[in-house]
Amino acid sequence: MTVQPQVLVIDDDADMRMLMGALLEHLGARVDVAGAAEEIDLVKLQSTDLILLDLVMPTGVYATCLQRLIDSGTRAKVCLLSGSSAQALSQECARIDACGLQTTQPITKPARVDALAALLATLDHAP
């Protein structure tokens, strides 16, 4: 029996959270969503396999969410979502890795189903 990956989508845009959640559920993932740091469930975070984190959010929201993830000690992989340049994404991934989190290849918005499926396929779902 395959264990479904647990994914947390963090995005300030409610429509994007709904779209990403629907796509990920269609691909077989269990999904939680958050629009701000206060909405991140620290208990559920301990069983989360993947965090999709929007890079471009209102001032302070991204930094607060990222700090909450760092402080939680989560072992979930972090995938940045953004329409930013490849260089900006690469630099931010390096910064996040240096903070003790593990990043994946970022995904550009709008996210394609095949990119999300490939990302989910990289996760280790061993019970």
N, C-alpha and C positions, 0 to 999 in steps of 0.2 A: 504494500500500500504506500502510495506517495504522500508525503507530508506536505501540506500546502505552505508556501512561504508566507510569513507575516510581514506586511509592508506598511510603513507609515508615510503618508504624503503630507508634507508641510508646505503650504502655499497660501499667501494672503488672498488670492483670488478664489472665491467660492465656486465659480463655474469650472475653473481648472481643477480644483480638488474633486469636484463631482465627476468630471470627465476622466481624470487619471484613475480615480477609484473604480469607475465602471470598466475601464480598459483592463486594469489589473485584475479585477474580479473575473472578467471574461477569460483572462489567461490563467485562472486557477489560484490566484493569491487571495489571502484574507487581508482586508484593508482597513486601516484606521486613518483618519484625517485630522489635521490641526491647521488653524489659520494663524496661530500666535503661540509664543512660548508657554503661556498659561494653559493652553489646551493640550500640551504634550503630557500624556499619561505615563508617569515614570514607572508604574508597575508593569503596564503592558510593554513598555520600552525594553524591559529585560528579556522578553521573548520575541522581540522584533528582529527579523533577518536583514531588512533593507529599509533605509530611510531615503525617500526622494525629497530633496530640499531645494526649494526655489531660491536661486541666488539673488534675484532682484525683487526685494520687498521694500516697503516704506522704511524710512530711516530708523535704525535701531532694531527693527523686528528681526531681520536676518541675524544680526549679531547676538541678540538675546536668545533666539532659538538655538543657534550654534553653541553658545555658552551652556545652555541647559543640557544639550546633548553631551558635551564634554564632561560636565559635572556629574552626569548620570552614570558614567562609566560603561555606557552601552558598548556592546561588541558588534552591533549591527553595522553593515557597510553603508556608507553615505554616497548617494549619487546626486550630484548637482544637476538641477534643471535650469536652463537659461537660454536666452537668445544671444547671450554675450559672445564675444570673440573666443576662438580656441585658445589664444594666449591668456586671456583673462581667466578662463575656466581652468586652464592648466596651473596658473599661479595660485588660484584659490584652492585647488585640490592639494597642492603642495603645502599650503598653509594649514589646511585642515589635517592632513597627515601628520604634520609636525606637532599638532595639538594632541595626538594620540588616537585619533579616529582613523578608520580605514576607508579611503574613497575608492570608487569604481570609475570607469570611464564615464564622463558626464554625458547627459542627453540634452540635445537642443530642443527647444520648444518651437513649434508644437511637436510633442513626442509622437513618434511613429510606433505602431503596434509591434512591428518586427524588432525595433530597438528595445522595447520593453520586454518582449519575449526572450530575446538574447540575454538581457540583463538578468531576468529571473532564472534562466538556465545556468547561470554561473554560481548560483547560491547553493550552499551545502545544506540540504534539508534533513540530514540524518537525525532520527528521533533520539 
